[in-house]
Amino acid sequence: MQALEDRRYRISEVSDLTDIPVHALRQWEARYPQLKPKRDRSNRRYYMPEDIGIVRRIKELVRHEKLTAEGVRLRLSEELYGEGRPKSNLEMRQLLGKIEGEARALLDMLDDD
């Protein structure tokens, strides 16, 4: 028996699970780079459980938080990859301090050699 985390879902199954029409899923794939279902040898899409989680998150952001497509892209990038701009000057200064500390540590390591 195949483990649930390894299970592949067809686009129609994802549509049924998430209540998102198939055509909308296809549009979302083009609109949101974070949603990238794999394809098999015959070029049919298959979704992994992680992809379904992203679909559900997009649905929540679009329908409940009323974000635009650009807002959804930015939020997903922040959530999935930790990317994004600092939200305050203090956060920016802390980030710059951390980068400066790491750069100094690298320079010290190079000077030791």
C-alpha positions in Angstrom: 0.0 0.0 0.0 1.3 3.4 -1.0 1.9 5.9 1.8 -0.3 9.0 1.8 2.6 11.4 1.5 3.7 9.6 -1.7 0.3 9.5 -3.3 -0.2 11.3 -6.6 -3.5 13.1 -7.3 -4.9 13.9 -10.7 -6.2 17.4 -11.3 -9.8 16.2 -11.2 -9.2 14.7 -7.7 -7.6 17.9 -6.5 -10.6 19.8 -7.9 -12.9 17.6 -5.9 -10.8 17.8 -2.7 -10.5 21.6 -2.7 -13.7 22.7 -4.5 -11.7 24.6 -7.1 -12.7 24.1 -10.7 -10.2 22.4 -12.9 -9.9 25.4 -15.2 -9.1 27.6 -12.1 -6.4 25.2 -11.1 -4.8 25.5 -14.5 -5.0 29.3 -14.3 -3.4 29.2 -10.9 -0.5 27.1 -12.1 0.2 29.9 -14.7 -0.4 32.7 -12.2 1.4 31.5 -9.1 4.9 30.1 -9.6 4.8 28.3 -6.3 2.2 25.9 -7.6 4.1 23.5 -9.8 2.5 20.1 -10.1 4.7 17.4 -11.6 4.0 15.8 -14.9 4.3 12.1 -15.8 5.7 10.7 -19.1 2.5 11.3 -20.9 2.6 14.9 -19.8 -0.4 14.6 -17.5 -0.3 16.7 -14.3 -0.2 15.0 -10.9 -0.3 16.8 -7.6 1.5 15.8 -4.5 0.1 16.5 -1.0 2.4 19.6 -0.7 0.8 20.9 -3.9 -2.7 20.4 -2.5 -1.6 22.4 0.6 -0.5 25.2 -1.6 -3.8 25.1 -3.5 -5.7 25.3 -0.2 -3.6 28.2 0.9 -4.1 30.1 -2.4 -7.9 29.5 -2.0 -7.8 31.0 1.5 -5.7 34.0 0.5 -7.9 34.7 -2.5 -11.4 34.1 -1.1 -11.1 34.9 2.6 -8.2 37.4 2.8 -9.2 39.0 -0.6 -5.6 39.4 -1.8 -4.8 40.2 -5.4 -2.7 37.8 -7.5 0.5 39.8 -6.7 -0.4 39.8 -3.0 -0.9 36.0 -3.1 2.5 35.5 -4.9 4.3 37.6 -2.3 2.6 36.0 0.7 3.3 32.5 -0.6 6.9 33.4 -1.2 7.2 34.6 2.3 5.5 31.6 3.8 7.2 28.9 1.7 10.7 30.3 1.2 11.0 32.9 4.0 11.5 35.6 1.4 10.3 39.1 1.7 11.2 42.6 2.6 11.8 43.5 6.3 8.6 44.8 7.7 10.1 47.6 9.8 13.3 49.7 10.1 14.2 47.8 13.3 13.9 44.4 11.5 16.0 45.8 8.6 18.7 47.0 11.0 18.7 43.6 12.7 19.1 41.8 9.4 21.9 44.2 8.3 23.6 43.6 11.6 23.4 39.8 11.1 24.7 40.0 7.6 27.6 42.3 8.7 28.4 39.8 11.5 28.5 36.9 9.1 30.6 38.8 6.6 33.1 39.7 9.4 33.2 36.1 10.5 34.0 35.0 6.9 36.7 37.6 6.6 38.3 36.5 9.9 38.3 32.9 8.7 40.0 33.9 5.4 42.6 36.0 7.4 43.4 33.0 9.6 44.5 31.0 6.6 
